[in-house]
Every structure is written in structure tokens, then in C-alpha cells.
Amino acid sequence: MEVVVKAHMPGLVARVVVNEGERVTAGQEVAVINCMKTEISVITETDGVVKDILVKEWDEMEIGSPMIVLEA
């Protein structure tokens, strides 16, 4: 089953902290969004393996923008 980690607030992608093929656990930080000079962690709610990274640094995010696809 695929799970898409989405942006929970608007801003710019400051960094992606996982790599494709990496195993992640629920509650783990997978990316960071910069919003008004504040860095906010993007956390996965599901255990899984990173299947695809859809963003790169400085991409602009809106609420609900897909960021990372996990194979749960």
C-alpha cells in the first residue's frame, strides 16, 4: 500500500532528510519546511520504505502538496 506524506503548511522545502529506499518509522522526520523563517518538521504517520521523493530544496509547498511516497 502506498502512503503519500503531504505538506501540512505552506512554505519552501528547506531540506529532505531521507533517501529513496530508506526505512522510516511513524513519528520520524522526513523533511523540513521553512515558513516565515521558521523551520517546521514534516513527520510521517506511517512505517514504511521511501519509494519516491517528489520534492527538492526550495520547492514551494501549499497545504496538502505531496512530498514523499512511502511503501507501507
mmCIF file as gemmi writes it, N, C-alpha and C atoms, coordinates in Angstrom:
data_model
loop_
_atom_site.group_PDB
_atom_site.id
_atom_site.type_symbol
_atom_site.label_atom_id
_atom_site.label_alt_id
_atom_site.label_comp_id
_atom_site.label_asym_id
_atom_site.label_entity_id
_atom_site.label_seq_id
_atom_site.pdbx_PDB_ins_code
_atom_site.Cartn_x
_atom_site.Cartn_y
_atom_site.Cartn_z
_atom_site.occupancy
_atom_site.B_iso_or_equiv
_atom_site.pdbx_formal_charge
_atom_site.auth_seq_id
_atom_site.auth_asym_id
_atom_site.pdbx_PDB_model_num
ATOM 1 N N . MET Axp A 1 ? 0.842 -1.176 0 1 0 ? 1 A 1
ATOM 2 C CA . MET Axp A 1 ? 0 0 0 1 0 ? 1 A 1
ATOM 3 C C . MET Axp A 1 ? 0.892 1.246 0 1 0 ? 1 A 1
ATOM 4 N N . GLU Axp A 2 ? 0.559 2.204 -0.846 1 0 ? 2 A 1
ATOM 5 C CA . GLU Axp A 2 ? 1.313 3.452 -0.89 1 0 ? 2 A 1
ATOM 6 C C . GLU Axp A 2 ? 0.676 4.503 0.01 1 0 ? 2 A 1
ATOM 7 N N . VAL Axp A 3 ? 1.528 5.254 0.689 1 0 ? 3 A 1
ATOM 8 C CA . VAL Axp A 3 ? 1.096 6.356 1.541 1 0 ? 3 A 1
ATOM 9 C C . VAL Axp A 3 ? 1.862 7.596 1.088 1 0 ? 3 A 1
ATOM 10 N N . VAL Axp A 4 ? 1.152 8.707 0.9 1 0 ? 4 A 1
ATOM 11 C CA . VAL Axp A 4 ? 1.79 9.948 0.472 1 0 ? 4 A 1
ATOM 12 C C . VAL Axp A 4 ? 1.897 10.882 1.673 1 0 ? 4 A 1
ATOM 13 N N . VAL Axp A 5 ? 3.121 11.309 1.978 1 0 ? 5 A 1
ATOM 14 C CA . VAL Axp A 5 ? 3.342 12.302 3.029 1 0 ? 5 A 1
ATOM 15 C C . VAL Axp A 5 ? 3.152 13.664 2.372 1 0 ? 5 A 1
ATOM 16 N N . LYS Axp A 6 ? 2.254 14.475 2.954 1 0 ? 6 A 1
ATOM 17 C CA . LYS Axp A 6 ? 1.908 15.763 2.364 1 0 ? 6 A 1
ATOM 18 C C . LYS Axp A 6 ? 2.338 16.91 3.264 1 0 ? 6 A 1
ATOM 19 N N . ALA Axp A 7 ? 2.525 18.067 2.654 1 0 ? 7 A 1
ATOM 20 C CA . ALA Axp A 7 ? 2.865 19.281 3.399 1 0 ? 7 A 1
ATOM 21 C C . ALA Axp A 7 ? 1.674 19.677 4.268 1 0 ? 7 A 1
ATOM 22 N N . HIS Axp A 8 ? 1.936 20.021 5.517 1 0 ? 8 A 1
ATOM 23 C CA . HIS Axp A 8 ? 0.865 20.412 6.429 1 0 ? 8 A 1
ATOM 24 C C . HIS Axp A 8 ? 0.772 21.927 6.58 1 0 ? 8 A 1
ATOM 25 N N . MET Axp A 9 ? 1.642 22.633 5.88 1 0 ? 9 A 1
ATOM 26 C CA . MET Axp A 9 ? 1.592 24.096 5.878 1 0 ? 9 A 1
ATOM 27 C C . MET Axp A 9 ? 2.312 24.616 4.644 1 0 ? 9 A 1
ATOM 28 N N . PRO Axp A 10 ? 2.03 25.85 4.237 1 0 ? 10 A 1
ATOM 29 C CA . PRO Axp A 10 ? 2.717 26.405 3.079 1 0 ? 10 A 1
ATOM 30 C C . PRO Axp A 10 ? 4.139 26.828 3.437 1 0 ? 10 A 1
ATOM 31 N N . GLY Axp A 11 ? 4.997 26.879 2.451 1 0 ? 11 A 1
ATOM 32 C CA . GLY Axp A 11 ? 6.373 27.322 2.666 1 0 ? 11 A 1
ATOM 33 C C . GLY Axp A 11 ? 7.296 26.725 1.623 1 0 ? 11 A 1
ATOM 34 N N . LEU Axp A 12 ? 8.591 26.833 1.88 1 0 ? 12 A 1
ATOM 35 C CA . LEU Axp A 12 ? 9.612 26.281 0.99 1 0 ? 12 A 1
ATOM 36 C C . LEU Axp A 12 ? 10.239 25.053 1.631 1 0 ? 12 A 1
ATOM 37 N N . VAL Axp A 13 ? 10.586 24.069 0.809 1 0 ? 13 A 1
ATOM 38 C CA . VAL Axp A 13 ? 11.279 22.892 1.317 1 0 ? 13 A 1
ATOM 39 C C . VAL Axp A 13 ? 12.69 23.312 1.702 1 0 ? 13 A 1
ATOM 40 N N . ALA Axp A 14 ? 13.013 23.235 2.977 1 0 ? 14 A 1
ATOM 41 C CA . ALA Axp A 14 ? 14.355 23.578 3.441 1 0 ? 14 A 1
ATOM 42 C C . ALA Axp A 14 ? 15.308 22.413 3.174 1 0 ? 14 A 1
ATOM 43 N N . ARG Axp A 15 ? 14.821 21.194 3.422 1 0 ? 15 A 1
ATOM 44 C CA . ARG Axp A 15 ? 15.635 20.004 3.149 1 0 ? 15 A 1
ATOM 45 C C . ARG Axp A 15 ? 14.777 18.745 3.26 1 0 ? 15 A 1
ATOM 46 N N . VAL Axp A 16 ? 15.222 17.712 2.576 1 0 ? 16 A 1
ATOM 47 C CA . VAL Axp A 16 ? 14.646 16.377 2.69 1 0 ? 16 A 1
ATOM 48 C C . VAL Axp A 16 ? 15.673 15.553 3.44 1 0 ? 16 A 1
ATOM 49 N N . VAL Axp A 17 ? 15.262 14.885 4.509 1 0 ? 17 A 1
ATOM 50 C CA . VAL Axp A 17 ? 16.232 14.212 5.377 1 0 ? 17 A 1
ATOM 51 C C . VAL Axp A 17 ? 16.22 12.693 5.233 1 0 ? 17 A 1
ATOM 52 N N . VAL Axp A 18 ? 15.52 12.178 4.21 1 0 ? 18 A 1
ATOM 53 C CA . VAL Axp A 18 ? 15.518 10.739 3.94 1 0 ? 18 A 1
ATOM 54 C C . VAL Axp A 18 ? 15.933 10.519 2.49 1 0 ? 18 A 1
ATOM 55 N N . ASN Axp A 19 ? 16.266 9.286 2.176 1 0 ? 19 A 1
ATOM 56 C CA . ASN Axp A 19 ? 16.649 8.907 0.815 1 0 ? 19 A 1
ATOM 57 C C . ASN Axp A 19 ? 15.737 7.798 0.322 1 0 ? 19 A 1
ATOM 58 N N . GLU Axp A 20 ? 15.602 7.686 -1.01 1 0 ? 20 A 1
ATOM 59 C CA . GLU Axp A 20 ? 14.815 6.595 -1.57 1 0 ? 20 A 1
ATOM 60 C C . GLU Axp A 20 ? 15.395 5.261 -1.104 1 0 ? 20 A 1
ATOM 61 N N . GLY Axp A 21 ? 14.508 4.344 -0.74 1 0 ? 21 A 1
ATOM 62 C CA . GLY Axp A 21 ? 14.916 3.022 -0.269 1 0 ? 21 A 1
ATOM 63 C C . GLY Axp A 21 ? 15.122 2.949 1.233 1 0 ? 21 A 1
ATOM 64 N N . GLU Axp A 22 ? 15.1 4.082 1.912 1 0 ? 22 A 1
ATOM 65 C CA . GLU Axp A 22 ? 15.314 4.123 3.364 1 0 ? 22 A 1
ATOM 66 C C . GLU Axp A 22 ? 14.045 3.725 4.111 1 0 ? 22 A 1
ATOM 67 N N . ARG Axp A 23 ? 14.207 2.945 5.168 1 0 ? 23 A 1
ATOM 68 C CA . ARG Axp A 23 ? 13.075 2.554 6.017 1 0 ? 23 A 1
ATOM 69 C C . ARG Axp A 23 ? 12.836 3.659 7.041 1 0 ? 23 A 1
ATOM 70 N N . VAL Axp A 24 ? 11.552 4.047 7.204 1 0 ? 24 A 1
ATOM 71 C CA . VAL Axp A 24 ? 11.177 5.07 8.174 1 0 ? 24 A 1
ATOM 72 C C . VAL Axp A 24 ? 10.122 4.508 9.115 1 0 ? 24 A 1
ATOM 73 N N . THR Axp A 25 ? 10.034 5.101 10.285 1 0 ? 25 A 1
ATOM 74 C CA . THR Axp A 25 ? 9.035 4.683 11.266 1 0 ? 25 A 1
ATOM 75 C C . THR Axp A 25 ? 8.097 5.845 11.578 1 0 ? 25 A 1
ATOM 76 N N . ALA Axp A 26 ? 6.899 5.517 12.019 1 0 ? 26 A 1
ATOM 77 C CA . ALA Axp A 26 ? 5.911 6.538 12.365 1 0 ? 26 A 1
ATOM 78 C C . ALA Axp A 26 ? 6.523 7.509 13.37 1 0 ? 26 A 1
ATOM 79 N N . GLY Axp A 27 ? 6.32 8.798 13.135 1 0 ? 27 A 1
ATOM 80 C CA . GLY Axp A 27 ? 6.855 9.822 14.019 1 0 ? 27 A 1
ATOM 81 C C . GLY Axp A 27 ? 8.224 10.332 13.612 1 0 ? 27 A 1
ATOM 82 N N . GLN Axp A 28 ? 8.79 9.779 12.55 1 0 ? 28 A 1
ATOM 83 C CA . GLN Axp A 28 ? 10.118 10.189 12.1 1 0 ? 28 A 1
ATOM 84 C C . GLN Axp A 28 ? 10.032 11.404 11.181 1 0 ? 28 A 1
ATOM 85 N N . GLU Axp A 29 ? 10.979 12.322 11.331 1 0 ? 29 A 1
ATOM 86 C CA . GLU Axp A 29 ? 11.074 13.477 10.447 1 0 ? 29 A 1
ATOM 87 C C . GLU Axp A 29 ? 11.566 13.016 9.077 1 0 ? 29 A 1
ATOM 88 N N . VAL Axp A 30 ? 10.857 13.447 8.016 1 0 ? 30 A 1
ATOM 89 C CA . VAL Axp A 30 ? 11.266 13.079 6.662 1 0 ? 30 A 1
ATOM 90 C C . VAL Axp A 30 ? 11.675 14.287 5.827 1 0 ? 30 A 1
ATOM 91 N N . ALA Axp A 31 ? 11.228 15.471 6.239 1 0 ? 31 A 1
ATOM 92 C CA . ALA Axp A 31 ? 11.573 16.701 5.521 1 0 ? 31 A 1
ATOM 93 C C . ALA Axp A 31 ? 11.354 17.878 6.467 1 0 ? 31 A 1
ATOM 94 N N . VAL Axp A 32 ? 11.817 19.054 6.011 1 0 ? 32 A 1
ATOM 95 C CA . VAL Axp A 32 ? 11.658 20.282 6.79 1 0 ? 32 A 1
ATOM 96 C C . VAL Axp A 32 ? 11.145 21.371 5.854 1 0 ? 32 A 1
ATOM 97 N N . ILE Axp A 33 ? 10.103 22.077 6.303 1 0 ? 33 A 1
ATOM 98 C CA . ILE Axp A 33 ? 9.553 23.197 5.547 1 0 ? 33 A 1
ATOM 99 C C . ILE Axp A 33 ? 9.935 24.488 6.259 1 0 ? 33 A 1
ATOM 100 N N . ASN Axp A 34 ? 10.367 25.471 5.482 1 0 ? 34 A 1
ATOM 101 C CA . ASN Axp A 34 ? 10.688 26.789 6.018 1 0 ? 34 A 1
ATOM 102 C C . ASN Axp A 34 ? 9.493 27.693 5.747 1 0 ? 34 A 1
ATOM 103 N N . CYS Axp A 35 ? 8.895 28.202 6.822 1 0 ? 35 A 1
ATOM 104 C CA . CYS Axp A 35 ? 7.747 29.09 6.705 1 0 ? 35 A 1
ATOM 105 C C . CYS Axp A 35 ? 8.005 30.336 7.538 1 0 ? 35 A 1
ATOM 106 N N . MET Axp A 36 ? 8.146 31.478 6.881 1 0 ? 36 A 1
ATOM 107 C CA . MET Axp A 36 ? 8.391 32.749 7.557 1 0 ? 36 A 1
ATOM 108 C C . MET Axp A 36 ? 9.603 32.665 8.494 1 0 ? 36 A 1
ATOM 109 N N . LYS Axp A 37 ? 10.707 32.125 7.958 1 0 ? 37 A 1
ATOM 110 C CA . LYS Axp A 37 ? 11.983 31.999 8.665 1 0 ? 37 A 1
ATOM 111 C C . LYS Axp A 37 ? 11.945 31.025 9.841 1 0 ? 37 A 1
ATOM 112 N N . THR Axp A 38 ? 10.908 30.191 9.893 1 0 ? 38 A 1
ATOM 113 C CA . THR Axp A 38 ? 10.804 29.169 10.936 1 0 ? 38 A 1
ATOM 114 C C . THR Axp A 38 ? 10.829 27.805 10.258 1 0 ? 38 A 1
ATOM 115 N N . GLU Axp A 39 ? 11.644 26.89 10.779 1 0 ? 39 A 1
ATOM 116 C CA . GLU Axp A 39 ? 11.711 25.55 10.214 1 0 ? 39 A 1
ATOM 117 C C . GLU Axp A 39 ? 10.75 24.624 10.953 1 0 ? 39 A 1
ATOM 118 N N . ILE Axp A 40 ? 9.9 23.941 10.184 1 0 ? 40 A 1
ATOM 119 C CA . ILE Axp A 40 ? 8.909 23.036 10.756 1 0 ? 40 A 1
ATOM 120 C C . ILE Axp A 40 ? 9.126 21.645 10.164 1 0 ? 40 A 1
ATOM 121 N N . SER Axp A 41 ? 9.202 20.645 11.036 1 0 ? 41 A 1
ATOM 122 C CA . SER Axp A 41 ? 9.411 19.263 10.599 1 0 ? 41 A 1
ATOM 123 C C . SER Axp A 41 ? 8.165 18.698 9.94 1 0 ? 41 A 1
ATOM 124 N N . VAL Axp A 42 ? 8.385 17.889 8.908 1 0 ? 42 A 1
ATOM 125 C CA . VAL Axp A 42 ? 7.321 17.098 8.299 1 0 ? 42 A 1
ATOM 126 C C . VAL Axp A 42 ? 7.542 15.679 8.794 1 0 ? 42 A 1
ATOM 127 N N . ILE Axp A 43 ? 6.556 15.148 9.483 1 0 ? 43 A 1
ATOM 128 C CA . ILE Axp A 43 ? 6.662 13.855 10.158 1 0 ? 43 A 1
ATOM 129 C C . ILE Axp A 43 ? 5.783 12.829 9.449 1 0 ? 43 A 1
ATOM 130 N N . THR Axp A 44 ? 6.283 11.607 9.293 1 0 ? 44 A 1
ATOM 131 C CA . THR Axp A 44 ? 5.461 10.546 8.739 1 0 ? 44 A 1
ATOM 132 C C . THR Axp A 44 ? 4.601 9.932 9.848 1 0 ? 44 A 1
ATOM 133 N N . GLU Axp A 45 ? 3.386 9.562 9.486 1 0 ? 45 A 1
ATOM 134 C CA . GLU Axp A 45 ? 2.485 8.93 10.448 1 0 ? 45 A 1
ATOM 135 C C . GLU Axp A 45 ? 2.469 7.416 10.27 1 0 ? 45 A 1
ATOM 136 N N . THR Axp A 46 ? 3.254 6.918 9.306 1 0 ? 46 A 1
ATOM 137 C CA . THR Axp A 46 ? 3.223 5.509 8.945 1 0 ? 46 A 1
ATOM 138 C C . THR Axp A 46 ? 4.632 4.941 8.841 1 0 ? 46 A 1
ATOM 139 N N . ASP Axp A 47 ? 4.799 3.692 9.256 1 0 ? 47 A 1
ATOM 140 C CA . ASP Axp A 47 ? 6.037 2.97 8.993 1 0 ? 47 A 1
ATOM 141 C C . ASP Axp A 47 ? 6.078 2.623 7.507 1 0 ? 47 A 1
ATOM 142 N N . GLY Axp A 48 ? 7.261 2.576 6.926 1 0 ? 48 A 1
ATOM 143 C CA . GLY Axp A 48 ? 7.359 2.172 5.533 1 0 ? 48 A 1
ATOM 144 C C . GLY Axp A 48 ? 8.743 2.395 4.967 1 0 ? 48 A 1
ATOM 145 N N . VAL Axp A 49 ? 8.834 2.228 3.658 1 0 ? 49 A 1
ATOM 146 C CA . VAL Axp A 49 ? 10.081 2.433 2.92 1 0 ? 49 A 1
ATOM 147 C C . VAL Axp A 49 ? 9.844 3.576 1.94 1 0 ? 49 A 1
ATOM 148 N N . VAL Axp A 50 ? 10.789 4.504 1.863 1 0 ? 50 A 1
ATOM 149 C CA . VAL Axp A 50 ? 10.66 5.65 0.961 1 0 ? 50 A 1
ATOM 150 C C . VAL Axp A 50 ? 10.741 5.128 -0.475 1 0 ? 50 A 1
ATOM 151 N N . LYS Axp A 51 ? 9.644 5.29 -1.199 1 0 ? 51 A 1
ATOM 152 C CA . LYS Axp A 51 ? 9.568 4.812 -2.575 1 0 ? 51 A 1
ATOM 153 C C . LYS Axp A 51 ? 9.954 5.909 -3.564 1 0 ? 51 A 1
ATOM 154 N N . ASP Axp A 52 ? 9.488 7.139 -3.301 1 0 ? 52 A 1
ATOM 155 C CA . ASP Axp A 52 ? 9.747 8.233 -4.237 1 0 ? 52 A 1
ATOM 156 C C . ASP Axp A 52 ? 9.766 9.557 -3.48 1 0 ? 52 A 1
ATOM 157 N N . ILE Axp A 53 ? 10.707 10.405 -3.81 1 0 ? 53 A 1
ATOM 158 C CA . ILE Axp A 53 ? 10.787 11.755 -3.237 1 0 ? 53 A 1
ATOM 159 C C . ILE Axp A 53 ? 10.34 12.711 -4.337 1 0 ? 53 A 1
ATOM 160 N N . LEU Axp A 54 ? 9.252 13.42 -4.087 1 0 ? 54 A 1
ATOM 161 C CA . LEU Axp A 54 ? 8.625 14.258 -5.102 1 0 ? 54 A 1
ATOM 162 C C . LEU Axp A 54 ? 9.085 15.713 -5.065 1 0 ? 54 A 1
ATOM 163 N N . VAL Axp A 55 ? 9.894 16.078 -4.065 1 0 ? 55 A 1
ATOM 164 C CA . VAL Axp A 55 ? 10.304 17.479 -3.894 1 0 ? 55 A 1
ATOM 165 C C . VAL Axp A 55 ? 11.823 17.579 -3.776 1 0 ? 55 A 1
ATOM 166 N N . LYS Axp A 56 ? 12.316 18.806 -3.927 1 0 ? 56 A 1
ATOM 167 C CA . LYS Axp A 56 ? 13.729 19.091 -3.694 1 0 ? 56 A 1
ATOM 168 C C . LYS Axp A 56 ? 13.811 20.416 -2.953 1 0 ? 56 A 1
ATOM 169 N N . GLU Axp A 57 ? 14.988 20.751 -2.48 1 0 ? 57 A 1
ATOM 170 C CA . GLU Axp A 57 ? 15.169 22.009 -1.747 1 0 ? 57 A 1
ATOM 171 C C . GLU Axp A 57 ? 14.644 23.185 -2.55 1 0 ? 57 A 1
ATOM 172 N N . TRP Axp A 58 ? 13.997 24.087 -1.854 1 0 ? 58 A 1
ATOM 173 C CA . TRP Axp A 58 ? 13.451 25.345 -2.356 1 0 ? 58 A 1
ATOM 174 C C . TRP Axp A 58 ? 12.187 25.202 -3.177 1 0 ? 58 A 1
ATOM 175 N N . ASP Axp A 59 ? 11.638 23.98 -3.282 1 0 ? 59 A 1
ATOM 176 C CA . ASP Axp A 59 ? 10.325 23.841 -3.908 1 0 ? 59 A 1
ATOM 177 C C . ASP Axp A 59 ? 9.289 24.517 -3.019 1 0 ? 59 A 1
ATOM 178 N N . GLU Axp A 60 ? 8.324 25.157 -3.645 1 0 ? 60 A 1
ATOM 179 C CA . GLU Axp A 60 ? 7.275 25.838 -2.892 1 0 ? 60 A 1
ATOM 180 C C . GLU Axp A 60 ? 6.132 24.864 -2.616 1 0 ? 60 A 1
ATOM 181 N N . MET Axp A 61 ? 5.707 24.815 -1.362 1 0 ? 61 A 1
ATOM 182 C CA . MET Axp A 61 ? 4.649 23.905 -0.929 1 0 ? 61 A 1
ATOM 183 C C . MET Axp A 61 ? 3.39 24.677 -0.542 1 0 ? 61 A 1
ATOM 184 N N . GLU Axp A 62 ? 2.26 24.078 -0.826 1 0 ? 62 A 1
ATOM 185 C CA . GLU Axp A 62 ? 0.971 24.541 -0.326 1 0 ? 62 A 1
ATOM 186 C C . GLU Axp A 62 ? 0.462 23.46 0.623 1 0 ? 62 A 1
ATOM 187 N N . ILE Axp A 63 ? -0.518 23.778 1.421 1 0 ? 63 A 1
ATOM 188 C CA . ILE Axp A 63 ? -1.098 22.761 2.308 1 0 ? 63 A 1
ATOM 189 C C . ILE Axp A 63 ? -1.621 21.62 1.439 1 0 ? 63 A 1
ATOM 190 N N . GLY Axp A 64 ? -1.206 20.404 1.766 1 0 ? 64 A 1
ATOM 191 C CA . GLY Axp A 64 ? -1.649 19.217 1.045 1 0 ? 64 A 1
ATOM 192 C C . GLY Axp A 64 ? -0.793 18.845 -0.153 1 0 ? 64 A 1
ATOM 193 N N . SER Axp A 65 ? 0.261 19.604 -0.451 1 0 ? 65 A 1
ATOM 194 C CA . SER Axp A 65 ? 1.148 19.25 -1.559 1 0 ? 65 A 1
ATOM 195 C C . SER Axp A 65 ? 1.844 17.921 -1.258 1 0 ? 65 A 1
ATOM 196 N N . PRO Axp A 66 ? 1.822 16.969 -2.204 1 0 ? 66 A 1
ATOM 197 C CA . PRO Axp A 66 ? 2.524 15.7 -1.974 1 0 ? 66 A 1
ATOM 198 C C . PRO Axp A 66 ? 4.03 15.916 -1.941 1 0 ? 66 A 1
ATOM 199 N N . MET Axp A 67 ? 4.692 15.244 -0.994 1 0 ? 67 A 1
ATOM 200 C CA . MET Axp A 67 ? 6.133 15.414 -0.825 1 0 ? 67 A 1
ATOM 201 C C . MET Axp A 67 ? 6.906 14.112 -1.006 1 0 ? 67 A 1
ATOM 202 N N . ILE Axp A 68 ? 6.444 13.063 -0.324 1 0 ? 68 A 1
ATOM 203 C CA . ILE Axp A 68 ? 7.182 11.791 -0.311 1 0 ? 68 A 1
ATOM 204 C C . ILE Axp A 68 ? 6.181 10.643 -0.381 1 0 ? 68 A 1
ATOM 205 N N . VAL Axp A 69 ? 6.514 9.628 -1.194 1 0 ? 69 A 1
ATOM 206 C CA . VAL Axp A 69 ? 5.669 8.438 -1.294 1 0 ? 69 A 1
ATOM 207 C C . VAL Axp A 69 ? 6.358 7.312 -0.524 1 0 ? 69 A 1
ATOM 208 N N . LEU Axp A 70 ? 5.592 6.673 0.374 1 0 ? 70 A 1
ATOM 209 C CA . LEU Axp A 70 ? 6.084 5.537 1.148 1 0 ? 70 A 1
ATOM 210 C C . LEU Axp A 70 ? 5.385 4.261 0.704 1 0 ? 70 A 1
ATOM 211 N N . GLU Axp A 71 ? 6.097 3.162 0.725 1 0 ? 71 A 1
ATOM 212 C CA . GLU Axp A 71 ? 5.501 1.84 0.567 1 0 ? 71 A 1
ATOM 213 C C . GLU Axp A 71 ? 5.305 1.293 1.965 1 0 ? 71 A 1
ATOM 214 N N . ALA Axp A 72 ? 4.053 1.248 2.419 1 0 ? 72 A 1
ATOM 215 C CA . ALA Axp A 72 ? 3.754 0.842 3.793 1 0 ? 72 A 1
ATOM 216 C C . ALA Axp A 72 ? 3.634 -0.665 3.909 1 0 ? 72 A 1
